[in-house]
Amino acid sequence: MRALQDAFGHTPDDRDAVVATESADPTGARESIDRVTEPLSWYSGVPQTIVNGALWCGVTWLLTRDRRSAVAPAAVLALETACFVASAALVERPRPEGVWRPEQPHATSSFPSGHTAAAFALHGTLADLLDSHGSRGARLLVPLLRYWIPGAIAFSRVYRGQHHISDTVAGAMLGRWSAAVVRRELIS
């Protein structure tokens, strides 16, 4: 990942610095990846994830009138968050050092990636809801929800210097496990 950052001209001013995205890039080579990872990083933020979960509870209720399905997005985020907070407090892994970081890291431990875990949990649960209710377009949307969106968020968290790769792998595992629990208990 550091090689990718270097290839796009991202280098920290010093080993502990948080640098702005306006660092010199005369060719504009990194702009495309930066333009994609910045909104992904924002979209996966805590306030946005809470709002997404609440909105999807409402949308699910309106479409299905099934209470168990309607609470699934909130339930998966609650389960994932409880496990994330506990594991981050136990592990206390520091954020990556000596990498380009265009945004301030959260105060929590780097391991596991909470943004990645929440993305895999919420989007996996939405995919499960589509599968279980036989929605039109599920064949196209399910892989996008279950793998592509959360995978892109995981990439953005590492690329933007917020996490080690192993943090996002652990976050993905936590999110997938959380979605499986909610699928078993509320959706199936």
SEPA-468635 format. One record per residue (C-alpha): residue number from 1; residue in one letter; x, y, z. Coordinates in pm, 1 decimal, always signed. Example, Ala and Ser with C-alpha at 12.3 -4.5 7.8 and 13.67 -1.06 7.14 Angstrom:
BEGIN
+-----+---+----------+----------+----------+
!   k ! r !        u !        v !        w !
+-----+---+----------+----------+----------+
!   1 ! A !  +1230.0 !   -450.0 !   +780.0 !
!   2 ! S !  +1367.0 !   -106.0 !   +714.0 !
+-----+---+----------+----------+----------+
//
This chain:
BEGIN
+-----+---+----------+----------+----------+
!   k ! r !        u !        v !        w !
+-----+---+----------+----------+----------+
!   1 ! M !     +0.0 !     +0.0 !     +0.0 !
!   2 ! R !   +289.7 !   +232.6 !    +73.4 !
!   3 ! A !   +420.0 !   +165.1 !   -278.4 !
!   4 ! L !    +79.4 !   +262.5 !   -419.4 !
!   5 ! Q !    +80.6 !   +581.0 !   -212.4 !
!   6 ! D !   +432.8 !   +659.0 !   -330.8 !
!   7 ! A !   +337.8 !   +592.2 !   -693.4 !
!   8 ! F !    +61.7 !   +852.0 !   -663.5 !
!   9 ! G !   +289.7 !  +1107.1 !   -500.4 !
!  10 ! H !   +158.7 !  +1073.3 !   -145.3 !
!  11 ! T !   +429.9 !  +1101.2 !   +117.8 !
!  12 ! P !   +407.4 !  +1225.0 !   +474.1 !
!  13 ! D !   +598.7 !  +1539.7 !   +568.0 !
!  14 ! D !   +741.6 !  +1343.1 !   +859.3 !
!  15 ! R !   +670.9 !  +1008.7 !  +1026.2 !
!  16 ! D !   +385.7 !  +1135.8 !  +1245.0 !
!  17 ! A !   +237.9 !  +1411.1 !  +1028.4 !
!  18 ! V !   -112.0 !  +1429.5 !   +894.9 !
!  19 ! V !    -79.3 !  +1605.4 !   +561.9 !
!  20 ! A !   -337.1 !  +1776.4 !   +347.9 !
!  21 ! T !   -448.9 !  +1642.6 !    +12.3 !
!  22 ! E !   -311.3 !  +1952.8 !   -160.1 !
!  23 ! S !    +46.7 !  +1818.2 !   -167.8 !
!  24 ! A !   +227.7 !  +1867.6 !   -496.8 !
!  25 ! D !   +101.4 !  +1652.1 !   -782.8 !
!  26 ! P !   +192.7 !  +1823.5 !  -1108.8 !
!  27 ! T !    +68.5 !  +1537.2 !  -1327.5 !
!  28 ! G !   -266.4 !  +1488.2 !  -1153.5 !
!  29 ! A !   -204.2 !  +1111.2 !  -1158.6 !
!  30 ! R !   -347.9 !  +1043.0 !   -816.0 !
!  31 ! E !   -662.0 !  +1249.5 !   -857.4 !
!  32 ! S !   -878.9 !   +963.3 !   -983.7 !
!  33 ! I !   -808.1 !   +732.3 !   -688.5 !
!  34 ! D !   -832.6 !  +1021.6 !   -443.5 !
!  35 ! R !  -1167.5 !  +1127.8 !   -593.5 !
!  36 ! V !  -1304.9 !   +777.5 !   -537.5 !
!  37 ! T !  -1158.4 !   +705.6 !   -194.3 !
!  38 ! E !  -1251.4 !  +1038.1 !    -34.2 !
!  39 ! P !  -1630.6 !   +996.6 !    -67.4 !
!  40 ! L !  -1603.9 !   +627.3 !    +23.9 !
!  41 ! S !  -1419.9 !   +720.3 !   +341.3 !
!  42 ! W !  -1681.9 !   +987.4 !   +417.1 !
!  43 ! Y !  -1974.9 !   +754.7 !   +333.9 !
!  44 ! S !  -1845.6 !   +491.7 !   +576.5 !
!  45 ! G !  -1811.8 !   +741.6 !   +862.7 !
!  46 ! V !  -1994.5 !   +691.1 !  +1190.5 !
!  47 ! P !  -2271.4 !   +953.2 !  +1146.3 !
!  48 ! Q !  -2340.8 !   +843.9 !   +789.5 !
!  49 ! T !  -2355.0 !   +477.1 !   +888.6 !
!  50 ! I !  -2603.3 !   +551.6 !  +1167.3 !
!  51 ! V !  -2823.5 !   +748.0 !   +926.9 !
!  52 ! N !  -2796.2 !   +470.5 !   +664.3 !
!  53 ! G !  -2897.7 !   +208.1 !   +917.8 !
!  54 ! A !  -3200.4 !   +410.8 !  +1029.7 !
!  55 ! L !  -3305.7 !   +487.6 !   +672.4 !
!  56 ! W !  -3279.0 !   +124.1 !   +568.8 !
!  57 ! C !  -3488.6 !    +18.1 !   +868.9 !
!  58 ! G !  -3761.1 !   +254.1 !   +746.7 !
!  59 ! V !  -3732.2 !   +150.8 !   +382.3 !
!  60 ! T !  -3740.6 !   -216.7 !   +478.1 !
!  61 ! W !  -4052.3 !   -161.3 !   +690.0 !
!  62 ! L !  -4227.1 !    +27.9 !   +409.8 !
!  63 ! L !  -4146.4 !   -242.4 !   +154.4 !
!  64 ! T !  -4204.7 !   -555.9 !   +362.8 !
!  65 ! R !  -4417.7 !   -465.1 !   +668.1 !
!  66 ! D !  -4211.7 !   -733.1 !   +841.9 !
!  67 ! R !  -4089.2 !   -620.1 !  +1185.1 !
!  68 ! R !  -3803.9 !   -868.9 !  +1202.6 !
!  69 ! S !  -3669.1 !   -764.4 !   +864.5 !
!  70 ! A !  -3716.5 !   -394.5 !   +942.8 !
!  71 ! V !  -3499.2 !   -407.3 !  +1255.3 !
!  72 ! A !  -3224.8 !   -610.2 !  +1083.4 !
!  73 ! P !  -3015.0 !   -309.4 !   +965.5 !
!  74 ! A !  -3012.9 !   -157.0 !  +1315.1 !
!  75 ! A !  -2952.5 !   -492.9 !  +1481.0 !
!  76 ! V !  -2651.5 !   -574.6 !  +1263.2 !
!  77 ! L !  -2494.3 !   -234.2 !  +1329.0 !
!  78 ! A !  -2553.6 !   -269.2 !  +1705.2 !
!  79 ! L !  -2393.9 !   -615.9 !  +1709.6 !
!  80 ! E !  -2099.8 !   -510.4 !  +1493.2 !
!  81 ! T !  -2040.5 !   -194.4 !  +1697.3 !
!  82 ! A !  -2041.6 !   -378.7 !  +2030.2 !
!  83 ! C !  -1789.6 !   -633.0 !  +1900.4 !
!  84 ! F !  -1576.1 !   -362.8 !  +1735.2 !
!  85 ! V !  -1556.8 !   -143.4 !  +2046.5 !
!  86 ! A !  -1467.2 !   -440.4 !  +2268.3 !
!  87 ! S !  -1201.3 !   -577.8 !  +2034.6 !
!  88 ! A !  -1048.6 !   -234.5 !  +1963.4 !
!  89 ! A !  -1022.4 !   -170.3 !  +2338.1 !
!  90 ! L !   -854.0 !   -507.9 !  +2394.2 !
!  91 ! V !   -608.8 !   -489.7 !  +2103.5 !
!  92 ! E !   -514.8 !   -119.6 !  +2116.1 !
!  93 ! R !   -318.5 !   -138.2 !  +1790.7 !
!  94 ! P !   -173.8 !   +196.7 !  +1677.1 !
!  95 ! R !   -262.3 !   +344.6 !  +1338.4 !
!  96 ! P !     -8.6 !   +301.4 !  +1054.7 !
!  97 ! E !   +296.1 !   +523.9 !  +1084.9 !
!  98 ! G !   +486.0 !   +705.8 !   +813.6 !
!  99 ! V !   +203.3 !   +703.0 !   +560.1 !
! 100 ! W !    +11.2 !   +972.0 !   +375.4 !
! 101 ! R !   -304.1 !  +1051.2 !   +569.3 !
! 102 ! P !   -539.0 !  +1320.6 !   +433.1 !
! 103 ! E !   -777.6 !  +1299.7 !   +727.3 !
! 104 ! Q !   -737.2 !  +1277.4 !  +1101.3 !
! 105 ! P !   -763.9 !   +917.6 !  +1229.1 !
! 106 ! H !  -1025.8 !   +824.1 !  +1486.4 !
! 107 ! A !   -921.1 !   +791.4 !  +1848.4 !
! 108 ! T !   -999.7 !   +419.8 !  +1857.5 !
! 109 ! S !   -751.6 !   +141.1 !  +1797.3 !
! 110 ! S !   -659.7 !    +60.5 !  +1439.2 !
! 111 ! F !   -760.0 !   -306.6 !  +1477.8 !
! 112 ! P !  -1014.4 !   -398.0 !  +1354.3 !
! 113 ! S !  -1139.8 !   -142.8 !  +1101.7 !
! 114 ! G !  -1478.5 !    -31.7 !  +1229.7 !
! 115 ! H !  -1566.1 !   +140.7 !   +901.8 !
! 116 ! T !  -1497.3 !   -180.9 !   +711.0 !
! 117 ! A !  -1684.4 !   -394.7 !   +964.0 !
! 118 ! A !  -1989.6 !   -168.4 !   +953.2 !
! 119 ! A !  -1984.9 !   -163.2 !   +572.0 !
! 120 ! F !  -1970.6 !   -542.7 !   +542.7 !
! 121 ! A !  -2234.0 !   -583.1 !   +816.7 !
! 122 ! L !  -2488.0 !   -331.5 !   +686.3 !
! 123 ! H !  -2446.3 !   -397.5 !   +315.6 !
! 124 ! G !  -2436.4 !   -774.5 !   +372.1 !
! 125 ! T !  -2762.5 !   -751.5 !   +565.5 !
! 126 ! L !  -2919.9 !   -544.3 !   +288.2 !
! 127 ! A !  -2810.6 !   -812.7 !    +39.4 !
! 128 ! D !  -2964.0 !  -1080.2 !   +262.8 !
! 129 ! L !  -3290.4 !   -884.0 !   +278.8 !
! 130 ! L !  -3299.9 !   -861.5 !   -100.3 !
! 131 ! D !  -3233.1 !  -1234.4 !   -127.1 !
! 132 ! S !  -3497.9 !  -1331.6 !   +126.7 !
! 133 ! H !  -3770.9 !  -1111.1 !    -15.2 !
! 134 ! G !  -3704.3 !  -1205.1 !   -377.1 !
! 135 ! S !  -3669.0 !   -848.1 !   -491.3 !
! 136 ! R !  -3633.9 !   -761.3 !   -858.2 !
! 137 ! G !  -3276.6 !   -684.9 !   -951.4 !
! 138 ! A !  -3139.5 !   -888.2 !   -662.1 !
! 139 ! R !  -2903.4 !  -1078.0 !   -892.3 !
! 140 ! L !  -2730.1 !   -752.6 !   -981.8 !
! 141 ! L !  -2753.1 !   -572.5 !   -649.7 !
! 142 ! V !  -2657.3 !   -853.4 !   -411.5 !
! 143 ! P !  -2290.9 !   -884.0 !   -520.6 !
! 144 ! L !  -2259.7 !   -504.2 !   -533.1 !
! 145 ! L !  -2392.3 !   -473.3 !   -179.5 !
! 146 ! R !  -2223.0 !   -777.4 !    -30.3 !
! 147 ! Y !  -1873.6 !   -741.6 !   -181.0 !
! 148 ! W !  -1805.4 !   -442.3 !   -404.8 !
! 149 ! I !  -1917.0 !   -149.1 !   -187.1 !
! 150 ! P !  -1766.3 !   -283.5 !   +137.6 !
! 151 ! G !  -1450.8 !   -395.6 !    -46.9 !
! 152 ! A !  -1407.4 !    -47.1 !   -192.7 !
! 153 ! I !  -1450.4 !   +102.8 !   +153.8 !
! 154 ! A !  -1187.2 !   -135.4 !   +293.8 !
! 155 ! F !   -947.7 !    -33.1 !    +16.0 !
! 156 ! S !  -1011.6 !   +335.9 !    +82.8 !
! 157 ! R !   -935.4 !   +296.9 !   +454.4 !
! 158 ! V !   -594.9 !   +143.1 !   +379.7 !
! 159 ! Y !   -513.7 !   +372.2 !    +86.9 !
! 160 ! R !   -592.9 !   +682.0 !   +292.3 !
! 161 ! G !   -354.7 !   +569.7 !   +569.5 !
! 162 ! Q !   -616.6 !   +492.0 !   +832.5 !
! 163 ! H !   -558.2 !   +116.8 !   +866.5 !
! 164 ! H !   -320.6 !   -169.9 !   +809.9 !
! 165 ! I !   -444.6 !   -430.7 !   +560.6 !
! 166 ! S !   -495.3 !   -681.2 !   +842.7 !
! 167 ! D !   -726.2 !   -430.5 !  +1016.6 !
! 168 ! T !   -959.1 !   -427.2 !   +718.0 !
! 169 ! V !   -945.0 !   -806.1 !   +679.1 !
! 170 ! A !  -1048.2 !   -841.3 !  +1044.1 !
! 171 ! G !  -1317.2 !   -576.2 !   +993.2 !
! 172 ! A !  -1452.2 !   -764.8 !   +691.5 !
! 173 ! M !  -1464.2 !  -1088.4 !   +892.7 !
! 174 ! L !  -1642.0 !   -914.8 !  +1181.7 !
! 175 ! G !  -1894.0 !   -755.4 !   +944.7 !
! 176 ! R !  -1964.8 !  -1079.9 !   +760.3 !
! 177 ! W !  -2005.9 !  -1266.5 !  +1090.7 !
! 178 ! S !  -2243.9 !   -998.8 !  +1222.5 !
! 179 ! A !  -2451.4 !  -1018.3 !   +904.1 !
! 180 ! A !  -2464.0 !  -1399.2 !   +930.6 !
! 181 ! V !  -2591.1 !  -1381.3 !  +1289.6 !
! 182 ! V !  -2862.3 !  -1131.7 !  +1197.2 !
! 183 ! R !  -2958.0 !  -1334.4 !   +888.4 !
! 184 ! R !  -2996.6 !  -1648.2 !  +1101.4 !
! 185 ! E !  -3189.0 !  -1477.8 !  +1382.7 !
! 186 ! L !  -3402.3 !  -1219.4 !  +1202.4 !
! 187 ! I !  -3419.5 !  -1275.0 !   +828.7 !
! 188 ! S !  -3428.0 !  -1649.0 !   +756.5 !
+-----+---+----------+----------+----------+
//
